[in-house]
Amino acid sequence: MDKVFSAGLVLALAAPLAAMADGPTDIQALRQEIEAMRASYEARLQALEQRLKAAEAASVSAVPVERAAAAPVTATAGANSFNPAISLILSGLYARTSQDPAKYAIGGFPLPPGSQAGPGTRGFSLAESELGFSASVDPWLRGVANISVGADNSVSVEEAYVQTTSLGGGLTLKAGRFFSGVGYLNPQHSHTWDFVDNPLAYQEMLGTQYGDDGVQLSWLAPTDLYLELGAELGRGRSFPGSDNNRNGAGMTALAAHTGGDVGESHNWRAGLSTLNAKAADQGLAAADASGRSVTNAFTGATRVWIVDGIWKWAPEGNGTRTSFKLQGEYLRSTRDGSLVYDVGGAGTRGSYRAAQSGWYLQAVYQFMPRWRLGLRTERLDPGSPDYGINAIALGAGRYQAHKNTLMLDYNPSEFSRVRLQLARDSAREGYADNQLFLQYQMSLGAHGAHSY
């Protein structure tokens, strides 16, 4: 404030020097104006000082006595610092399919009964809505919780974790329930996806989206080139693992991502991740060689490798009018253990080994403000599973599931979206499914910035 006052005073004094020829009357008038400016600045300065003192007093009084005795008062301990930020994502969906969603299956890729693979229910549905809470606990920790409400009125805890904010050295520790940091799409909440659904490779190898209970340590390198490394230990409760009463970790994961800018209009990110999970008597819905539906049980270990990459373009970094995004991931899953064929029926246990893969490539183009057009193509390779003594009963199909998707969305603001999506899903051999989706998404309340 003193610098502003001094600058104003110099400018005010410069004028009368150029106008001295105008006589004593003008000089006296200029002096009076300078005095008025000085008085005005001093009054404003005093008012600001009083407001600062009042704010500091309110900050101190807002700290509970028991907390004040245990921890020093900080500048962030204001009246609202203990109220969590609340957000609500409202999402609705209309779906029309040419095949019955209840019979949806992906050839050559058995999943646990009741998995979320496929288009979901026909007609109108609530889709997935999300209630989020987040706040700083103290100068060292913050807490986050995201509650998901499904179309069937089911309520689940998507994420609930605490995270450090001041470890230093670029390190961050997270503990609780969270989406794993492997790949590109996996850590992102569904309302940030560019399409209604996740790719087939995610549905088949990560159970649509892998989340677990555990700890995650990440390190952001202090370099101009973006470089982040992450490591996780988890319970292993989700597919491709299974929840078991064990003392040790049922899941481990490692991830590395790097990226940067190319000029003012281009930027990119690429990564390599691996996830290892254990399963015991994991139920898998499948079809045997005769086409009969059976439930098998897998016990063993699964490793999923993910290579991801994304490239973005916006003229001079300004994506408000037009932008383009190219994104793709390749996933490879290996399973090694034993398989009980037809639980409750034949019940024959044999060795089981499988190496399967899948990929998707998608592009999203914002061709004018608020409007985007997207295209995604994808394919799965079931490989040649080794069923051991159950090879004859289970057979080994080589059909490669594939799918093509077109979407158009309109975003009236950063808080609302309406999307139309058309897809031809050839997940099952001989059963092409023509799918139409109409979706809305609305964001209410305080919502943090999304990841890259």
C-alpha positions as CSV (number, residue, x, y, z in Angstrom):
1,M,0.0,0.0,0.0
2,D,2.9,2.4,0.7
3,K,4.3,1.8,-2.8
4,V,0.9,2.6,-4.3
5,F,0.7,5.8,-2.3
6,S,4.2,6.8,-3.2
7,A,3.6,6.2,-6.9
8,G,0.5,8.2,-6.8
9,L,2.2,11.0,-5.0
10,V,5.0,11.2,-7.6
11,L,2.5,11.4,-10.4
12,A,0.5,14.0,-8.7
13,L,3.6,16.2,-8.0
14,A,4.8,15.9,-11.6
15,A,1.7,17.7,-13.0
16,P,2.2,21.0,-11.1
17,L,5.8,21.2,-12.3
18,A,4.6,21.3,-15.8
19,A,1.9,23.8,-15.0
20,M,3.8,26.4,-12.8
21,A,3.3,29.0,-15.5
22,D,-0.5,28.9,-14.7
23,G,0.0,31.0,-11.6
24,P,-0.4,30.7,-7.8
25,T,-4.1,29.9,-7.9
26,D,-3.5,26.7,-9.9
27,I,-0.6,25.7,-7.7
28,Q,-2.8,26.0,-4.6
29,A,-5.6,23.9,-6.2
30,L,-3.1,21.2,-7.0
31,R,-1.8,21.2,-3.5
32,Q,-5.4,20.7,-2.2
33,E,-5.9,17.8,-4.5
34,I,-2.7,16.1,-3.3
35,E,-3.8,16.5,0.3
36,A,-7.2,15.0,-0.6
37,M,-5.5,12.0,-2.2
38,R,-3.2,11.5,0.8
39,A,-6.2,11.5,3.2
40,S,-8.1,9.1,1.0
41,Y,-5.2,6.6,0.8
42,E,-4.6,6.8,4.6
43,A,-8.3,6.2,5.3
44,R,-8.4,3.1,3.0
45,L,-5.2,1.8,4.6
46,Q,-6.6,2.1,8.1
47,A,-9.8,0.3,7.0
48,L,-7.8,-2.6,5.5
49,E,-5.8,-2.9,8.7
50,Q,-9.0,-3.0,10.8
51,R,-10.4,-5.8,8.6
52,L,-7.2,-7.8,8.9
53,K,-7.3,-7.6,12.7
54,A,-11.0,-8.6,12.7
55,A,-10.3,-11.6,10.5
56,E,-7.3,-12.7,12.6
57,A,-9.5,-12.5,15.7
58,A,-12.3,-14.6,14.1
59,S,-9.7,-17.1,13.0
60,V,-8.4,-17.7,16.5
61,S,-11.8,-17.8,18.1
62,A,-13.0,-20.4,15.5
63,V,-10.5,-23.0,16.7
64,P,-12.0,-25.4,19.3
65,V,-10.4,-25.3,22.7
66,E,-9.3,-29.0,22.7
67,R,-7.7,-28.6,19.2
68,A,-6.0,-25.3,20.2
69,A,-4.4,-27.0,23.1
70,A,-3.0,-29.8,20.9
71,A,-2.0,-27.9,17.8
72,P,-0.8,-24.4,16.8
73,V,-3.3,-22.0,15.2
74,T,-2.7,-21.6,11.4
75,A,-3.9,-19.1,8.9
76,T,-6.2,-21.7,7.4
77,A,-8.2,-22.3,10.6
78,G,-11.0,-20.0,9.5
79,A,-14.7,-20.5,10.3
80,N,-15.3,-22.7,7.3
81,S,-12.1,-24.7,7.4
82,F,-13.8,-27.7,9.2
83,N,-16.8,-27.9,6.8
84,P,-16.2,-30.4,4.0
85,A,-16.7,-29.4,0.4
86,I,-19.7,-31.2,-0.9
87,S,-20.4,-32.2,-4.6
88,L,-23.1,-34.1,-6.3
89,I,-23.0,-35.6,-9.7
90,L,-26.5,-36.4,-11.1
91,S,-26.5,-38.8,-14.1
92,G,-29.4,-40.3,-16.0
93,L,-29.4,-42.7,-19.0
94,Y,-31.8,-44.0,-21.7
95,A,-30.6,-47.2,-23.4
96,R,-31.9,-49.0,-26.4
97,T,-30.3,-52.3,-27.5
98,S,-31.0,-54.9,-30.1
99,Q,-29.8,-57.8,-27.9
100,D,-31.0,-58.6,-24.4
101,P,-28.5,-57.1,-21.9
102,A,-29.3,-59.9,-19.4
103,K,-27.5,-62.3,-21.8
104,Y,-24.5,-60.1,-22.5
105,A,-21.2,-61.9,-22.5
106,I,-17.8,-61.4,-24.1
107,G,-16.5,-64.4,-25.9
108,G,-13.5,-66.1,-24.5
109,F,-13.3,-63.8,-21.4
110,P,-15.1,-65.3,-18.3
111,L,-16.1,-62.9,-15.6
112,P,-17.6,-63.3,-12.1
113,P,-21.4,-63.6,-12.0
114,G,-23.0,-60.2,-11.6
115,S,-20.1,-58.3,-13.1
116,Q,-20.8,-54.8,-14.5
117,A,-19.8,-55.7,-18.1
118,G,-22.2,-54.7,-20.8
119,P,-24.7,-52.0,-21.6
120,G,-26.7,-52.4,-18.4
121,T,-30.5,-52.2,-18.4
122,R,-32.8,-51.1,-21.2
123,G,-35.0,-48.0,-21.0
124,F,-34.6,-45.2,-18.6
125,S,-32.4,-45.5,-15.5
126,L,-30.7,-43.3,-13.0
127,A,-27.3,-44.5,-14.2
128,E,-24.5,-43.7,-11.6
129,S,-24.8,-40.7,-9.4
130,E,-22.1,-39.7,-7.1
131,L,-22.0,-37.8,-3.8
132,G,-18.5,-36.5,-2.8
133,F,-17.0,-35.0,0.4
134,S,-13.5,-33.5,0.7
135,A,-11.7,-31.3,3.2
136,S,-8.4,-30.6,4.8
137,V,-8.1,-32.4,8.2
138,D,-5.2,-30.4,9.4
139,P,-2.0,-28.9,7.8
140,W,-0.8,-32.4,7.1
141,L,-3.8,-34.5,5.9
142,R,-6.9,-34.2,3.7
143,G,-9.9,-36.6,3.5
144,V,-12.0,-37.6,0.5
145,A,-15.1,-39.8,0.3
146,N,-17.2,-40.6,-2.8
147,I,-20.5,-42.4,-2.4
148,S,-22.0,-44.0,-5.5
149,V,-25.7,-44.6,-6.1
150,G,-26.5,-47.2,-8.8
151,A,-29.5,-47.6,-11.0
152,D,-30.7,-50.5,-8.8
153,N,-30.8,-48.2,-5.7
154,S,-27.6,-49.8,-4.5
155,V,-25.3,-47.6,-2.5
156,S,-21.5,-48.2,-2.4
157,V,-18.4,-46.5,-1.2
158,E,-16.4,-45.8,-4.3
159,E,-13.6,-44.1,-2.5
160,A,-12.9,-43.1,1.1
161,Y,-9.3,-42.2,1.9
162,V,-6.9,-39.8,3.7
163,Q,-4.0,-38.3,1.8
164,T,-0.9,-36.4,3.0
165,T,-0.4,-32.8,1.9
166,S,3.0,-31.9,3.2
167,L,5.4,-34.9,3.1
168,G,7.8,-32.9,1.0
169,G,10.2,-34.2,-1.7
170,G,7.4,-34.7,-4.1
171,L,6.0,-37.6,-2.1
172,T,2.3,-38.2,-1.4
173,L,0.8,-41.1,0.7
174,K,-2.8,-42.2,0.4
175,A,-4.6,-44.8,2.6
176,G,-8.1,-46.2,2.5
177,R,-10.3,-47.1,-0.5
178,F,-9.4,-45.7,-3.9
179,F,-9.2,-46.3,-7.6
180,S,-5.8,-47.7,-8.5
181,G,-3.5,-45.4,-10.4
182,V,-2.7,-47.9,-13.1
183,G,-3.4,-47.0,-16.7
184,Y,-5.0,-43.8,-17.9
185,L,-8.8,-44.3,-17.5
186,N,-8.8,-46.3,-14.3
187,P,-8.2,-43.5,-11.7
188,Q,-10.9,-41.3,-13.3
189,H,-14.5,-41.1,-12.1
190,S,-17.1,-42.2,-14.6
191,H,-18.5,-38.7,-15.1
192,T,-15.1,-37.6,-16.6
193,W,-15.1,-40.3,-19.3
194,D,-15.5,-39.2,-22.9
195,F,-18.0,-42.1,-23.6
196,V,-20.9,-43.6,-21.6
197,D,-19.0,-46.8,-20.9
198,N,-15.4,-48.0,-20.4
199,P,-13.7,-50.0,-23.1
200,L,-14.1,-53.8,-23.4
201,A,-10.5,-54.3,-22.3
202,Y,-11.2,-52.6,-19.0
203,Q,-14.4,-54.5,-18.5
204,E,-12.7,-57.8,-19.0
205,M,-9.3,-57.4,-17.4
206,L,-10.0,-54.8,-14.6
207,G,-13.7,-55.5,-13.8
208,T,-14.6,-52.2,-15.6
209,Q,-12.6,-50.2,-13.1
210,Y,-10.2,-51.5,-10.4
211,G,-10.6,-50.1,-6.9
212,D,-9.2,-51.6,-3.7
213,D,-8.5,-51.0,0.0
214,G,-4.9,-50.3,0.8
215,V,-2.1,-47.7,0.6
216,Q,-0.6,-45.8,-2.3
217,L,2.7,-43.9,-2.4
218,S,3.4,-41.6,-5.3
219,W,6.4,-39.4,-6.2
220,L,6.4,-36.4,-8.5
221,A,9.9,-35.7,-9.8
222,P,11.2,-32.1,-9.5
223,T,11.9,-31.9,-13.2
224,D,10.6,-29.8,-16.2
225,L,9.6,-33.0,-17.9
226,Y,6.6,-34.5,-16.0
227,L,7.5,-37.8,-14.3
228,E,5.4,-39.5,-11.7
229,L,6.0,-42.9,-10.1
230,G,3.5,-44.9,-8.0
231,A,3.4,-48.0,-5.9
232,E,0.4,-49.7,-4.2
233,L,-0.4,-52.5,-1.7
234,G,-4.0,-53.6,-1.4
235,R,-6.4,-56.1,0.0
236,G,-7.1,-57.5,-3.5
237,R,-10.9,-57.6,-3.0
238,S,-11.8,-56.8,-6.6
239,F,-11.5,-58.6,-9.9
240,P,-9.1,-59.9,-11.1
241,G,-8.4,-60.7,-7.5
242,S,-10.9,-61.9,-4.9
243,D,-11.5,-61.0,-1.3
244,N,-10.0,-63.5,1.1
245,N,-9.2,-63.6,4.8
246,R,-5.5,-63.1,4.5
247,N,-2.9,-61.2,6.5
248,G,-0.7,-60.2,3.6
249,A,-1.5,-58.0,0.6
250,G,-3.7,-59.5,-2.1
251,M,-2.7,-56.9,-4.7
252,T,0.4,-55.0,-5.7
253,A,0.7,-52.3,-8.4
254,L,3.4,-50.2,-10.0
255,A,2.8,-47.2,-12.3
256,A,5.1,-44.8,-14.2
257,H,3.9,-41.8,-16.2
258,T,5.8,-39.1,-18.1
259,G,4.8,-36.3,-20.4
260,G,5.3,-32.7,-21.4
261,D,4.5,-29.9,-23.8
262,V,5.4,-29.6,-27.4
263,G,5.2,-25.9,-28.3
264,E,2.3,-23.9,-27.2
265,S,-0.5,-26.0,-28.7
266,H,0.5,-29.7,-28.1
267,N,1.0,-31.8,-25.0
268,W,1.3,-35.5,-24.3
269,R,1.5,-38.2,-21.6
270,A,2.5,-41.9,-21.7
271,G,2.7,-44.6,-19.1
272,L,3.5,-48.2,-18.2
273,S,1.7,-50.0,-15.3
274,T,1.4,-53.4,-13.9
275,L,-1.1,-54.9,-11.4
276,N,-0.8,-58.2,-9.6
277,A,-3.7,-59.8,-7.8
278,K,-4.4,-63.1,-6.1
279,A,-7.7,-65.1,-6.2
280,A,-9.0,-68.1,-4.4
281,D,-12.1,-70.1,-5.6
282,Q,-13.1,-67.1,-7.7
283,G,-16.4,-67.9,-9.5
284,L,-16.4,-67.3,-13.2
285,A,-19.4,-67.5,-15.5
286,A,-18.5,-69.3,-18.8
287,A,-19.8,-71.6,-21.5
288,D,-18.5,-75.1,-22.0
289,A,-17.6,-76.7,-25.4
290,S,-21.3,-77.5,-26.0
291,G,-22.5,-74.0,-25.3
292,R,-24.0,-74.8,-21.9
293,S,-23.6,-72.1,-19.2
294,V,-21.4,-73.2,-16.3
295,T,-19.7,-71.6,-13.3
296,N,-16.1,-72.4,-12.8
297,A,-13.7,-71.5,-9.9
298,F,-10.2,-70.0,-10.4
299,T,-7.4,-70.1,-7.8
300,G,-4.1,-68.5,-8.7
301,A,-2.4,-65.2,-9.6
302,T,-3.2,-62.6,-12.3
303,R,-0.9,-60.0,-13.8
304,V,-2.2,-57.1,-16.0
305,W,0.2,-54.9,-17.9
306,I,-1.1,-51.6,-19.3
307,V,0.6,-49.2,-21.8
308,D,-1.3,-45.9,-22.1
309,G,-0.8,-42.8,-24.2
310,I,-2.6,-39.5,-24.9
311,W,-1.9,-36.5,-27.1
312,K,-3.9,-33.3,-26.9
313,W,-4.0,-30.3,-29.2
314,A,-5.5,-26.8,-28.6
315,P,-4.6,-23.7,-30.5
316,E,-2.0,-21.8,-28.4
317,G,-3.2,-23.8,-25.4
318,N,-6.7,-22.4,-25.5
319,G,-9.3,-25.2,-25.8
320,T,-12.4,-23.1,-25.2
321,R,-13.3,-23.0,-28.9
322,T,-11.6,-26.0,-30.5
323,S,-9.4,-28.9,-29.4
324,F,-8.5,-32.5,-30.3
325,K,-7.6,-35.5,-28.1
326,L,-6.2,-38.8,-29.2
327,Q,-6.0,-41.5,-26.6
328,G,-5.3,-45.3,-26.5
329,E,-4.4,-48.1,-24.2
330,Y,-3.1,-51.7,-24.6
331,L,-3.8,-54.2,-21.8
332,R,-2.3,-57.7,-21.5
333,S,-3.5,-60.2,-18.8
334,T,-1.9,-63.4,-17.7
335,R,-3.6,-65.9,-15.3
336,D,-1.8,-68.9,-13.8
337,G,-3.3,-71.4,-11.4
338,S,-6.0,-74.0,-11.2
339,L,-9.6,-74.1,-12.4
340,V,-12.5,-76.2,-11.1
341,Y,-14.8,-76.9,-14.0
342,D,-18.5,-76.8,-13.4
343,V,-18.7,-76.1,-9.7
344,G,-21.7,-78.0,-8.2
345,G,-21.6,-80.4,-11.2
346,A,-18.6,-82.2,-12.6
347,G,-16.3,-80.3,-10.2
348,T,-13.1,-81.3,-11.9
349,R,-10.0,-79.4,-11.0
350,G,-7.2,-78.9,-13.5
351,S,-4.4,-76.5,-14.3
352,Y,-5.3,-73.2,-16.0
353,R,-3.1,-70.7,-17.8
354,A,-4.2,-67.9,-20.1
355,A,-2.6,-64.9,-21.8
356,Q,-5.1,-62.5,-23.2
357,S,-5.0,-58.9,-24.5
358,G,-7.1,-56.0,-25.7
359,W,-6.8,-52.4,-26.9
360,Y,-8.8,-49.4,-27.7
361,L,-8.1,-46.2,-29.6
362,Q,-10.3,-43.1,-29.4
363,A,-10.4,-39.6,-30.7
364,V,-12.5,-36.6,-29.4
365,Y,-12.8,-33.4,-31.4
366,Q,-14.3,-30.2,-30.1
367,F,-15.3,-28.7,-33.4
368,M,-17.0,-25.6,-31.9
369,P,-17.6,-24.2,-28.4
370,R,-19.7,-26.6,-26.3
371,W,-19.8,-29.3,-29.0
372,R,-17.7,-32.5,-29.2
373,L,-17.6,-35.5,-31.5
374,G,-15.9,-38.7,-30.6
375,L,-15.0,-42.1,-32.2
376,R,-13.7,-45.2,-30.5
377,T,-12.6,-48.6,-31.9
378,E,-11.5,-51.6,-29.8
379,R,-10.7,-55.3,-30.0
380,L,-10.0,-58.2,-27.7
381,D,-7.8,-61.3,-28.2
382,P,-8.7,-64.3,-26.0
383,G,-5.4,-66.1,-26.8
384,S,-5.2,-69.9,-26.4
385,P,-6.0,-70.8,-22.8
386,D,-4.6,-74.0,-21.4
387,Y,-7.3,-75.8,-19.4
388,G,-5.3,-78.9,-18.6
389,I,-7.5,-81.9,-18.1
390,N,-10.6,-79.8,-18.7
391,A,-9.5,-78.8,-22.2
392,I,-12.0,-81.1,-23.9
393,A,-15.0,-79.9,-21.7
394,L,-14.2,-76.2,-22.0
395,G,-12.9,-76.0,-25.6
396,A,-11.0,-72.9,-26.8
397,G,-12.7,-70.4,-29.0
398,R,-10.6,-67.9,-31.0
399,Y,-13.3,-65.3,-31.7
400,Q,-12.0,-61.8,-31.2
401,A,-14.6,-59.5,-29.7
402,H,-14.7,-56.0,-31.2
403,K,-16.8,-52.8,-30.9
404,N,-17.1,-49.4,-32.7
405,T,-18.6,-46.4,-31.0
406,L,-19.7,-42.9,-32.1
407,M,-20.6,-40.1,-29.6
408,L,-21.8,-36.5,-29.8
409,D,-22.1,-34.4,-26.7
410,Y,-23.2,-30.8,-25.9
411,N,-21.8,-29.0,-22.9
412,P,-23.9,-25.9,-22.0
413,S,-21.3,-25.2,-19.3
414,E,-18.5,-26.9,-17.4
415,F,-21.1,-28.2,-15.0
416,S,-23.5,-29.9,-17.4
417,R,-23.4,-32.3,-20.4
418,V,-25.9,-34.1,-22.6
419,R,-24.5,-37.0,-24.7
420,L,-25.8,-39.2,-27.6
421,Q,-23.9,-42.4,-28.2
422,L,-24.3,-45.1,-30.9
423,A,-22.3,-48.3,-30.8
424,R,-22.2,-51.7,-32.6
425,D,-21.0,-54.2,-30.0
426,S,-19.8,-57.5,-31.4
427,A,-18.7,-59.0,-28.1
428,R,-20.4,-62.4,-28.8
429,E,-19.8,-64.3,-32.0
430,G,-23.0,-64.1,-34.1
431,Y,-24.7,-61.6,-31.9
432,A,-24.0,-58.0,-33.0
433,D,-25.7,-55.6,-30.6
434,N,-26.8,-52.2,-31.9
435,Q,-26.8,-49.8,-28.9
436,L,-28.2,-46.3,-28.5
437,F,-27.6,-44.2,-25.3
438,L,-28.8,-40.8,-24.3
439,Q,-27.2,-39.5,-21.2
440,Y,-27.2,-36.4,-19.0
441,Q,-24.7,-35.4,-16.4
442,M,-25.0,-32.4,-14.0
443,S,-22.4,-31.3,-11.4
444,L,-23.6,-29.5,-8.3
445,G,-21.6,-28.0,-5.5
446,A,-17.8,-27.8,-5.0
447,H,-15.9,-30.1,-7.4
448,G,-12.2,-30.2,-7.6
449,A,-10.2,-30.0,-10.8
450,H,-10.0,-33.2,-12.9
451,S,-6.7,-35.0,-13.6
452,Y,-4.9,-34.7,-17.0
